[in-house]
Amino acid sequence: MKFIRNLAVLTAILCAIIGVLLQFTGYTLLHSYIWYILVFFVFITGFTYYLTQLGYKNDPENFQVYYFASMGFRMVLSIGVVGLYAWFFEEGRLQFVFNFFALYFLFTGFEIYSLLANLRPHLRGQD
């Protein structure tokens, strides 16, 4: 439940930042699909967390396999979304890619931070 709360806080902070940037710069820095990109990452982060937790509950010995599989799934899906956008739309490609991967790295960093925070108590018990 702590993960969901932290994900909601991160999303709220990003919504505020995006809102401020849109207010002051319009769509010069941000792509018009920035809200869709944000929703995509919120859902994909929640889904990969769910898959990782499900794998951990069923087979805690192979947690890293489930985690890296979820990261691979996220990466392939992200590359697919960027590829589809580049294929079908010509306008604003570079802006879309920069916005997309800025959020990609923020949410990936959040997921890694959450993983380390959850594993820290387990790692201390192995000493």
N, CA, C and O atoms as a GROMACS GRO file, in nm:
protein
  508
    1MET      N    1   0.081  -0.119   0.000
    1MET     CA    2   0.000   0.000   0.000
    1MET      C    3   0.086   0.126   0.000
    1MET      O    4   0.046   0.230  -0.052
    2LYS      N    5   0.204   0.116   0.058
    2LYS     CA    6   0.295   0.229   0.061
    2LYS      C    7   0.338   0.267  -0.081
    2LYS      O    8   0.355   0.385  -0.112
    3PHE      N    9   0.356   0.167  -0.166
    3PHE     CA   10   0.394   0.193  -0.305
    3PHE      C   11   0.287   0.274  -0.377
    3PHE      O   12   0.318   0.369  -0.449
    4ILE      N   13   0.161   0.237  -0.357
    4ILE     CA   14   0.050   0.306  -0.423
    4ILE      C   15   0.043   0.452  -0.376
    4ILE      O   16   0.022   0.543  -0.456
    5ARG      N   17   0.061   0.472  -0.245
    5ARG     CA   18   0.060   0.608  -0.192
    5ARG      C   19   0.174   0.691  -0.250
    5ARG      O   20   0.154   0.805  -0.290
    6ASN      N   21   0.294   0.633  -0.255
    6ASN     CA   22   0.408   0.704  -0.312
    6ASN      C   23   0.390   0.732  -0.460
    6ASN      O   24   0.431   0.837  -0.509
    7LEU      N   25   0.329   0.638  -0.532
    7LEU     CA   26   0.301   0.658  -0.674
    7LEU      C   27   0.201   0.773  -0.692
    7LEU      O   28   0.214   0.853  -0.785
    8ALA      N   29   0.102   0.780  -0.606
    8ALA     CA   30   0.004   0.890  -0.613
    8ALA      C   31   0.070   1.024  -0.583
    8ALA      O   32   0.038   1.125  -0.647
    9VAL      N   33   0.161   1.027  -0.486
    9VAL     CA   34   0.232   1.151  -0.452
    9VAL      C   35   0.320   1.194  -0.570
    9VAL      O   36   0.321   1.311  -0.607
   10LEU      N   37   0.393   1.100  -0.628
   10LEU     CA   38   0.477   1.132  -0.743
   10LEU      C   39   0.392   1.185  -0.858
   10LEU      O   40   0.430   1.283  -0.923
   11THR      N   41   0.279   1.122  -0.883
   11THR     CA   42   0.191   1.166  -0.990
   11THR      C   43   0.136   1.305  -0.963
   11THR      O   44   0.128   1.387  -1.055
   12ALA      N   45   0.099   1.333  -0.840
   12ALA     CA   46   0.048   1.466  -0.805
   12ALA      C   47   0.156   1.572  -0.824
   12ALA      O   48   0.127   1.681  -0.874
   13ILE      N   49   0.278   1.542  -0.785
   13ILE     CA   50   0.388   1.637  -0.802
   13ILE      C   51   0.413   1.661  -0.951
   13ILE      O   52   0.431   1.775  -0.993
   14LEU      N   53   0.414   1.554  -1.030
   14LEU     CA   54   0.435   1.570  -1.174
   14LEU      C   55   0.320   1.646  -1.239
   14LEU      O   56   0.344   1.725  -1.331
   15CYS      N   57   0.198   1.624  -1.194
   15CYS     CA   58   0.083   1.700  -1.247
   15CYS      C   59   0.100   1.849  -1.219
   15CYS      O   60   0.074   1.932  -1.305
   16ALA      N   61   0.146   1.882  -1.098
   16ALA     CA   62   0.168   2.022  -1.063
   16ALA      C   63   0.279   2.083  -1.149
   16ALA      O   64   0.265   2.195  -1.198
   17ILE      N   65   0.388   2.010  -1.167
   17ILE     CA   66   0.499   2.060  -1.249
   17ILE      C   67   0.455   2.079  -1.394
   17ILE      O   68   0.486   2.181  -1.455
   18ILE      N   69   0.383   1.981  -1.447
   18ILE     CA   70   0.334   1.991  -1.585
   18ILE      C   71   0.238   2.108  -1.598
   18ILE      O   72   0.243   2.183  -1.695
   19GLY      N   73   0.150   2.124  -1.501
   19GLY     CA   74   0.055   2.235  -1.504
   19GLY      C   75   0.125   2.370  -1.502
   19GLY      O   76   0.087   2.460  -1.577
   20VAL      N   77   0.227   2.384  -1.418
   20VAL     CA   78   0.302   2.510  -1.412
   20VAL      C   79   0.375   2.534  -1.543
   20VAL      O   80   0.374   2.645  -1.596
   21LEU      N   81   0.439   2.431  -1.596
   21LEU     CA   82   0.510   2.447  -1.724
   21LEU      C   83   0.414   2.484  -1.837
   21LEU      O   84   0.446   2.568  -1.921
   22LEU      N   85   0.298   2.423  -1.839
   22LEU     CA   86   0.200   2.456  -1.942
   22LEU      C   87   0.148   2.598  -1.925
   22LEU      O   88   0.123   2.668  -2.023
   23GLN      N   89   0.133   2.642  -1.802
   23GLN     CA   90   0.084   2.777  -1.775
   23GLN      C   91   0.182   2.883  -1.825
   23GLN      O   92   0.142   2.984  -1.882
   24PHE      N   93   0.312   2.859  -1.801
   24PHE     CA   94   0.411   2.961  -1.834
   24PHE      C   95   0.472   2.947  -1.973
   24PHE      O   96   0.514   3.047  -2.031
   25THR      N   97   0.479   2.824  -2.026
   25THR     CA   98   0.544   2.806  -2.157
   25THR      C   99   0.450   2.755  -2.264
   25THR      O  100   0.489   2.749  -2.381
   26GLY      N  101   0.330   2.720  -2.228
   26GLY     CA  102   0.238   2.662  -2.325
   26GLY      C  103   0.291   2.527  -2.370
   26GLY      O  104   0.341   2.448  -2.290
   27TYR      N  105   0.281   2.502  -2.498
   27TYR     CA  106   0.328   2.373  -2.551
   27TYR      C  107   0.462   2.386  -2.622
   27TYR      O  108   0.492   2.310  -2.713
   28THR      N  109   0.544   2.484  -2.579
   28THR     CA  110   0.677   2.495  -2.640
   28THR      C  111   0.773   2.391  -2.584
   28THR      O  112   0.857   2.340  -2.656
   29LEU      N  113   0.761   2.360  -2.455
   29LEU     CA  114   0.847   2.258  -2.393
   29LEU      C  115   0.780   2.122  -2.387
   29LEU      O  116   0.845   2.018  -2.400
   30LEU      N  117   0.650   2.122  -2.368
   30LEU     CA  118   0.576   1.998  -2.348
   30LEU      C  119   0.493   1.965  -2.470
   30LEU      O  120   0.437   2.053  -2.536
   31HIS      N  121   0.485   1.837  -2.500
   31HIS     CA  122   0.405   1.789  -2.612
   31HIS      C  123   0.257   1.792  -2.573
   31HIS      O  124   0.223   1.785  -2.455
   32SER      N  125   0.172   1.803  -2.671
   32SER     CA  126   0.028   1.808  -2.642
   32SER      C  127  -0.024   1.677  -2.584
   32SER      O  128  -0.132   1.674  -2.526
   33TYR      N  129   0.050   1.568  -2.600
   33TYR     CA  130   0.011   1.438  -2.544
   33TYR      C  131   0.074   1.411  -2.408
   33TYR      O  132   0.074   1.296  -2.364
   34ILE      N  133   0.126   1.512  -2.341
   34ILE     CA  134   0.196   1.491  -2.214
   34ILE      C  135   0.107   1.426  -2.108
   34ILE      O  136   0.155   1.344  -2.029
   35TRP      N  137  -0.021   1.460  -2.106
   35TRP     CA  138  -0.111   1.400  -2.007
   35TRP      C  139  -0.132   1.252  -2.036
   35TRP      O  140  -0.140   1.171  -1.944
   36TYR      N  141  -0.141   1.216  -2.164
   36TYR     CA  142  -0.156   1.075  -2.200
   36TYR      C  143  -0.029   0.996  -2.165
   36TYR      O  144  -0.036   0.881  -2.121
   37ILE      N  145   0.084   1.060  -2.185
   37ILE     CA  146   0.212   0.995  -2.150
   37ILE      C  147   0.217   0.971  -1.999
   37ILE      O  148   0.258   0.864  -1.954
   38LEU      N  149   0.176   1.070  -1.922
   38LEU     CA  150   0.176   1.056  -1.776
   38LEU      C  151   0.084   0.943  -1.731
   38LEU      O  152   0.122   0.862  -1.647
   39VAL      N  153  -0.036   0.937  -1.787
   39VAL     CA  154  -0.130   0.830  -1.752
   39VAL      C  155  -0.073   0.694  -1.791
   39VAL      O  156  -0.087   0.597  -1.717
   40PHE      N  157  -0.008   0.687  -1.908
   40PHE     CA  158   0.055   0.563  -1.953
   40PHE      C  159   0.155   0.515  -1.849
   40PHE      O  160   0.154   0.397  -1.813
   41PHE      N  161   0.240   0.604  -1.800
   41PHE     CA  162   0.342   0.562  -1.704
   41PHE      C  163   0.286   0.528  -1.567
   41PHE      O  164   0.338   0.441  -1.498
   42VAL      N  165   0.181   0.596  -1.527
   42VAL     CA  166   0.119   0.560  -1.399
   42VAL      C  167   0.064   0.418  -1.408
   42VAL      O  168   0.084   0.337  -1.317
   43PHE      N  169  -0.007   0.388  -1.517
   43PHE     CA  170  -0.064   0.255  -1.531
   43PHE      C  171   0.043   0.148  -1.550
   43PHE      O  172   0.033   0.040  -1.491
   44ILE      N  173   0.143   0.175  -1.630
   44ILE     CA  174   0.245   0.073  -1.656
   44ILE      C  175   0.330   0.050  -1.530
   44ILE      O  176   0.374  -0.063  -1.506
   45THR      N  177   0.352   0.153  -1.450
   45THR     CA  178   0.426   0.135  -1.324
   45THR      C  179   0.344   0.053  -1.226
   45THR      O  180   0.397  -0.037  -1.161
   46GLY      N  181   0.216   0.082  -1.215
   46GLY     CA  182   0.129   0.003  -1.127
   46GLY      C  183   0.119  -0.142  -1.173
   46GLY      O  184   0.119  -0.233  -1.090
   47PHE      N  185   0.110  -0.163  -1.304
   47PHE     CA  186   0.098  -0.299  -1.358
   47PHE      C  187   0.226  -0.379  -1.335
   47PHE      O  188   0.219  -0.495  -1.295
   48THR      N  189   0.342  -0.319  -1.360
   48THR     CA  190   0.467  -0.392  -1.338
   48THR      C  191   0.490  -0.419  -1.189
   48THR      O  192   0.546  -0.522  -1.152
   49TYR      N  193   0.446  -0.327  -1.104
   49TYR     CA  194   0.454  -0.352  -0.960
   49TYR      C  195   0.366  -0.471  -0.922
   49TYR      O  196   0.408  -0.557  -0.845
   50TYR      N  197   0.246  -0.475  -0.978
   50TYR     CA  198   0.155  -0.587  -0.951
   50TYR      C  199   0.217  -0.718  -0.997
   50TYR      O  200   0.211  -0.818  -0.924
   51LEU      N  201   0.276  -0.721  -1.116
   51LEU     CA  202   0.338  -0.844  -1.167
   51LEU      C  203   0.456  -0.887  -1.079
   51LEU      O  204   0.472  -1.006  -1.051
   52THR      N  205   0.536  -0.791  -1.038
   52THR     CA  206   0.650  -0.823  -0.953
   52THR      C  207   0.605  -0.877  -0.817
   52THR      O  208   0.661  -0.974  -0.766
   53GLN      N  209   0.504  -0.814  -0.759
   53GLN     CA  210   0.451  -0.861  -0.631
   53GLN      C  211   0.390  -1.000  -0.644
   53GLN      O  212   0.409  -1.084  -0.556
   54LEU      N  213   0.319  -1.026  -0.752
   54LEU     CA  214   0.259  -1.156  -0.775
   54LEU      C  215   0.367  -1.263  -0.787
   54LEU      O  216   0.354  -1.372  -0.730
   55GLY      N  217   0.473  -1.232  -0.861
   55GLY     CA  218   0.584  -1.326  -0.874
   55GLY      C  219   0.654  -1.349  -0.742
   55GLY      O  220   0.693  -1.461  -0.711
   56TYR      N  221   0.670  -1.243  -0.663
   56TYR     CA  222   0.737  -1.255  -0.533
   56TYR      C  223   0.656  -1.342  -0.436
   56TYR      O  224   0.712  -1.420  -0.360
   57LYS      N  225   0.523  -1.327  -0.440
   57LYS     CA  226   0.439  -1.407  -0.351
   57LYS      C  227   0.443  -1.555  -0.388
   57LYS      O  228   0.441  -1.641  -0.301
   58ASN      N  229   0.450  -1.584  -0.517
   58ASN     CA  230   0.449  -1.723  -0.562
   58ASN      C  231   0.586  -1.789  -0.556
   58ASN      O  232   0.597  -1.909  -0.532
   59ASP      N  233   0.691  -1.711  -0.577
   59ASP     CA  234   0.826  -1.768  -0.582
   59ASP      C  235   0.927  -1.664  -0.533
   59ASP      O  236   0.994  -1.600  -0.615
   60PRO      N  237   0.941  -1.645  -0.400
   60PRO     CA  238   1.030  -1.541  -0.349
   60PRO      C  239   1.177  -1.564  -0.380
   60PRO      O  240   1.256  -1.470  -0.378
   61GLU      N  241   1.215  -1.687  -0.408
   61GLU     CA  242   1.356  -1.716  -0.440
   61GLU      C  243   1.399  -1.653  -0.572
   61GLU      O  244   1.516  -1.620  -0.590
   62ASN      N  245   1.305  -1.635  -0.664
   62ASN     CA  246   1.337  -1.581  -0.797
   62ASN      C  247   1.279  -1.442  -0.818
   62ASN      O  248   1.230  -1.410  -0.926
   63PHE      N  249   1.284  -1.360  -0.714
   63PHE     CA  250   1.230  -1.225  -0.722
   63PHE      C  251   1.295  -1.144  -0.834
   63PHE      O  252   1.228  -1.072  -0.907
   64GLN      N  253   1.427  -1.157  -0.847
   64GLN     CA  254   1.498  -1.078  -0.948
   64GLN      C  255   1.452  -1.112  -1.088
   64GLN      O  256   1.452  -1.024  -1.175
   65VAL      N  257   1.414  -1.235  -1.114
   65VAL     CA  258   1.364  -1.273  -1.246
   65VAL      C  259   1.235  -1.198  -1.277
   65VAL      O  260   1.219  -1.145  -1.387
   66TYR      N  261   1.146  -1.192  -1.182
   66TYR     CA  262   1.020  -1.121  -1.203
   66TYR      C  263   1.041  -0.971  -1.218
   66TYR      O  264   0.976  -0.906  -1.300
   67TYR      N  265   1.133  -0.918  -1.139
   67TYR     CA  266   1.159  -0.775  -1.147
   67TYR      C  267   1.219  -0.738  -1.283
   67TYR      O  268   1.174  -0.643  -1.347
   68PHE      N  269   1.319  -0.813  -1.326
   68PHE     CA  270   1.382  -0.781  -1.455
   68PHE      C  271   1.288  -0.810  -1.572
   68PHE      O  272   1.296  -0.742  -1.675
   69ALA      N  273   1.202  -0.907  -1.559
   69ALA     CA  274   1.102  -0.932  -1.662
   69ALA      C  275   1.004  -0.815  -1.671
   69ALA      O  276   0.965  -0.775  -1.781
   70SER      N  277   0.965  -0.760  -1.557
   70SER     CA  278   0.875  -0.645  -1.560
   70SER      C  279   0.945  -0.521  -1.618
   70SER      O  280   0.882  -0.442  -1.688
   71MET      N  281   1.073  -0.505  -1.588
   71MET     CA  282   1.148  -0.393  -1.647
   71MET      C  283   1.162  -0.411  -1.798
   71MET      O  284   1.151  -0.315  -1.873
   72GLY      N  285   1.186  -0.533  -1.841
   72GLY     CA  286   1.194  -0.561  -1.985
   72GLY      C  287   1.061  -0.535  -2.054
   72GLY      O  288   1.057  -0.481  -2.165
   73PHE      N  289   0.952  -0.575  -1.989
   73PHE     CA  290   0.818  -0.550  -2.043
   73PHE      C  291   0.794  -0.401  -2.058
   73PHE      O  292   0.743  -0.356  -2.160
   74ARG      N  293   0.831  -0.324  -1.956
   74ARG     CA  294   0.814  -0.179  -1.960
   74ARG      C  295   0.897  -0.118  -2.074
   74ARG      O  296   0.849  -0.031  -2.146
   75MET      N  297   1.020  -0.164  -2.089
   75MET     CA  298   1.106  -0.109  -2.192
   75MET      C  299   1.054  -0.140  -2.333
   75MET      O  300   1.050  -0.053  -2.419
   76VAL      N  301   1.013  -0.264  -2.355
   76VAL     CA  302   0.962  -0.302  -2.486
   76VAL      C  303   0.834  -0.227  -2.518
   76VAL      O  304   0.815  -0.179  -2.630
   77LEU      N  305   0.746  -0.216  -2.421
   77LEU     CA  306   0.621  -0.143  -2.442
   77LEU      C  307   0.649   0.006  -2.469
   77LEU      O  308   0.584   0.066  -2.554
   78SER      N  309   0.744   0.063  -2.399
   78SER     CA  310   0.779   0.203  -2.420
   78SER      C  311   0.839   0.226  -2.558
   78SER      O  312   0.804   0.322  -2.626
   79ILE      N  313   0.928   0.138  -2.599
   79ILE     CA  314   0.986   0.151  -2.733
   79ILE      C  315   0.878   0.135  -2.839
   79ILE      O  316   0.881   0.204  -2.941
   80GLY      N  317   0.783   0.046  -2.814
   80GLY     CA  318   0.672   0.029  -2.907
   80GLY      C  319   0.586   0.154  -2.919
   80GLY      O  320   0.547   0.191  -3.030
   81VAL      N  321   0.557   0.219  -2.807
   81VAL     CA  322   0.477   0.341  -2.809
   81VAL      C  323   0.550   0.452  -2.884
   81VAL      O  324   0.490   0.521  -2.967
   82VAL      N  325   0.677   0.470  -2.855
   82VAL     CA  326   0.755   0.573  -2.924
   82VAL      C  327   0.765   0.541  -3.074
   82VAL      O  328   0.752   0.630  -3.157
   83GLY      N  329   0.787   0.415  -3.108
   83GLY     CA  330   0.793   0.375  -3.248
   83GLY      C  331   0.662   0.398  -3.321
   83GLY      O  332   0.661   0.445  -3.435
   84LEU      N  333   0.551   0.366  -3.256
   84LEU     CA  334   0.421   0.390  -3.319
   84LEU      C  335   0.394   0.538  -3.339
   84LEU      O  336   0.341   0.579  -3.442
   85TYR      N  337   0.432   0.618  -3.241
   85TYR     CA  338   0.413   0.762  -3.256
   85TYR      C  339   0.499   0.815  -3.371
   85TYR      O  340   0.451   0.893  -3.454
   86ALA      N  341   0.624   0.773  -3.376
   86ALA     CA  342   0.713   0.820  -3.483
   86ALA      C  343   0.666   0.773  -3.620
   86ALA      O  344   0.687   0.842  -3.720
   87TRP      N  345   0.604   0.658  -3.625
   87TRP     CA  346   0.556   0.604  -3.753
   87TRP      C  347   0.434   0.679  -3.804
   87TRP      O  348   0.424   0.709  -3.923
   88PHE      N  349   0.341   0.710  -3.714
   88PHE     CA  350   0.213   0.768  -3.756
   88PHE      C  351   0.207   0.920  -3.752
   88PHE      O  352   0.122   0.979  -3.820
   89PHE      N  353   0.293   0.984  -3.677
   89PHE     CA  354   0.288   1.130  -3.666
   89PHE      C  355   0.423   1.188  -3.704
   89PHE      O  356   0.528   1.138  -3.662
   90GLU      N  357   0.420   1.294  -3.783
   90GLU     CA  358   0.546   1.359  -3.822
   90GLU      C  359   0.573   1.483  -3.741
   90GLU      O  360   0.688   1.523  -3.724
   91GLU      N  361   0.468   1.545  -3.691
   91GLU     CA  362   0.484   1.670  -3.620
   91GLU      C  363   0.518   1.647  -3.473
   91GLU      O  364   0.451   1.568  -3.406
   92GLY      N  365   0.619   1.712  -3.423
   92GLY     CA  366   0.654   1.706  -3.281
   92GLY      C  367   0.718   1.576  -3.235
   92GLY      O  368   0.707   1.540  -3.118
   93ARG      N  369   0.784   1.506  -3.325
   93ARG     CA  370   0.845   1.378  -3.286
   93ARG      C  371   0.949   1.394  -3.177
   93ARG      O  372   0.948   1.323  -3.077
   94LEU      N  373   1.040   1.488  -3.197
   94LEU     CA  374   1.150   1.506  -3.101
   94LEU      C  375   1.097   1.550  -2.965
   94LEU      O  376   1.144   1.502  -2.861
   95GLN      N  377   1.002   1.639  -2.965
   95GLN     CA  378   0.941   1.686  -2.840
   95GLN      C  379   0.872   1.570  -2.768
   95GLN      O  380   0.882   1.557  -2.646
   96PHE      N  381   0.801   1.486  -2.843
   96PHE     CA  382   0.734   1.369  -2.784
   96PHE      C  383   0.837   1.275  -2.722
   96PHE      O  384   0.818   1.228  -2.609
   97VAL      N  385   0.943   1.247  -2.794
   97VAL     CA  386   1.046   1.155  -2.744
   97VAL      C  387   1.112   1.210  -2.617
   97VAL      O  388   1.133   1.136  -2.521
   98PHE      N  389   1.145   1.338  -2.617
   98PHE     CA  390   1.207   1.397  -2.498
   98PHE      C  391   1.112   1.392  -2.378
   98PHE      O  392   1.154   1.354  -2.268
   99ASN      N  393   0.988   1.429  -2.398
   99ASN     CA  394   0.890   1.424  -2.288
   99ASN      C  395   0.868   1.281  -2.241
   99ASN      O  396   0.861   1.255  -2.121
  100PHE      N  397   0.856   1.188  -2.336
  100PHE     CA  398   0.831   1.049  -2.302
  100PHE      C  399   0.945   0.991  -2.218
  100PHE      O  400   0.921   0.930  -2.115
  101PHE      N  401   1.068   1.011  -2.263
  101PHE     CA  402   1.179   0.951  -2.190
  101PHE      C  403   1.215   1.025  -2.063
  101PHE      O  404   1.276   0.966  -1.974
  102ALA      N  405   1.180   1.152  -2.052
  102ALA     CA  406   1.196   1.221  -1.923
  102ALA      C  407   1.107   1.155  -1.819
  102ALA      O  408   1.150   1.128  -1.707
  103LEU      N  409   0.981   1.129  -1.856
  103LEU     CA  410   0.891   1.060  -1.764
  103LEU      C  411   0.933   0.914  -1.744
  103LEU      O  412   0.918   0.859  -1.635
  104TYR      N  413   0.984   0.851  -1.850
  104TYR     CA  414   1.031   0.712  -1.838
  104TYR      C  415   1.140   0.702  -1.731
  104TYR      O  416   1.134   0.614  -1.645
  105PHE      N  417   1.237   0.790  -1.736
  105PHE     CA  418   1.346   0.784  -1.638
  105PHE      C  419   1.299   0.822  -1.498
  105PHE      O  420   1.347   0.764  -1.400
  106LEU      N  421   1.207   0.916  -1.487
  106LEU     CA  422   1.153   0.950  -1.354
  106LEU      C  423   1.080   0.832  -1.292
  106LEU      O  424   1.101   0.801  -1.174
  107PHE      N  425   0.995   0.767  -1.369
  107PHE     CA  426   0.920   0.654  -1.314
  107PHE      C  427   1.009   0.531  -1.292
  107PHE      O  428   0.984   0.454  -1.199
  108THR      N  429   1.110   0.512  -1.374
  108THR     CA  430   1.204   0.402  -1.352
  108THR      C  431   1.285   0.427  -1.224
  108THR      O  432   1.307   0.336  -1.146
  109GLY      N  433   1.328   0.551  -1.206
  109GLY     CA  434   1.398   0.586  -1.082
  109GLY      C  435   1.311   0.567  -0.960
  109GLY      O  436   1.358   0.520  -0.856
  110PHE      N  437   1.184   0.603  -0.972
  110PHE     CA  438   1.089   0.581  -0.862
  110PHE      C  439   1.075   0.433  -0.832
  110PHE      O  440   1.072   0.393  -0.715
  111GLU      N  441   1.066   0.351  -0.935
  111GLU     CA  442   1.051   0.207  -0.914
  111GLU      C  443   1.175   0.147  -0.848
  111GLU      O  444   1.163   0.062  -0.760
  112ILE      N  445   1.292   0.189  -0.890
  112ILE     CA  446   1.416   0.140  -0.829
  112ILE      C  447   1.426   0.185  -0.684
  112ILE      O  448   1.465   0.107  -0.596
  113TYR      N  449   1.391   0.310  -0.658
  113TYR     CA  450   1.392   0.359  -0.520
  113TYR      C  451   1.296   0.277  -0.433
  113TYR      O  452   1.330   0.239  -0.321
  114SER      N  453   1.178   0.250  -0.485
  114SER     CA  454   1.080   0.172  -0.410
  114SER      C  455   1.130   0.030  -0.385
  114SER      O  456   1.110  -0.026  -0.277
  115LEU      N  457   1.195  -0.026  -0.484
  115LEU     CA  458   1.250  -0.161  -0.470
  115LEU      C  459   1.357  -0.164  -0.361
  115LEU      O  460   1.357  -0.253  -0.276
  116LEU      N  461   1.448  -0.068  -0.363
  116LEU     CA  462   1.553  -0.064  -0.262
  116LEU      C  463   1.496  -0.041  -0.123
  116LEU      O  464   1.544  -0.099  -0.026
  117ALA      N  465   1.394   0.043  -0.112
  117ALA     CA  466   1.332   0.068   0.018
  117ALA      C  467   1.264  -0.058   0.070
  117ALA      O  468   1.264  -0.082   0.191
  118ASN      N  469   1.206  -0.139  -0.018
  118ASN     CA  470   1.139  -0.262   0.025
  118ASN      C  471   1.238  -0.373   0.057
  118ASN      O  472   1.211  -0.456   0.144
  119LEU      N  473   1.352  -0.376  -0.011
  119LEU     CA  474   1.448  -0.484   0.011
  119LEU      C  475   1.545  -0.455   0.124
  119LEU      O  476   1.606  -0.548   0.177
  120ARG      N  477   1.560  -0.332   0.163
  120ARG     CA  478   1.657  -0.297   0.267
  120ARG      C  479   1.638  -0.377   0.396
  120ARG      O  480   1.736  -0.427   0.450
  121PRO      N  481   1.514  -0.390   0.448
  121PRO     CA  482   1.499  -0.471   0.572
  121PRO      C  483   1.536  -0.618   0.551
  121PRO      O  484   1.588  -0.682   0.643
  122HIS      N  485   1.509  -0.672   0.433
  122HIS     CA  486   1.543  -0.812   0.406
  122HIS      C  487   1.693  -0.832   0.394
  122HIS      O  488   1.746  -0.935   0.437
  123LEU      N  489   1.762  -0.735   0.336
  123LEU     CA  490   1.907  -0.746   0.320
  123LEU      C  491   1.979  -0.734   0.455
  123LEU      O  492   2.081  -0.799   0.476
  124ARG      N  493   1.928  -0.654   0.544
  124ARG     CA  494   1.991  -0.639   0.677
  124ARG      C  495   1.979  -0.766   0.758
  124ARG      O  496   2.064  -0.794   0.842
  125GLY      N  497   1.875  -0.844   0.734
  125GLY     CA  498   1.855  -0.968   0.807
  125GLY      C  499   1.948  -1.079   0.763
  125GLY      O  500   1.958  -1.180   0.832
  126GLN      N  501   2.017  -1.063   0.650
  126GLN     CA  502   2.106  -1.167   0.598
  126GLN      C  503   2.247  -1.156   0.653
  126GLN      O  504   2.327  -1.247   0.630
  127ASP      N  505   2.280  -1.050   0.724
  127ASP     CA  506   2.416  -1.032   0.775
  127ASP      C  507   2.455  -1.136   0.875
  127ASP      O  508   2.567  -1.134   0.926
   0.00000   0.00000   0.00000
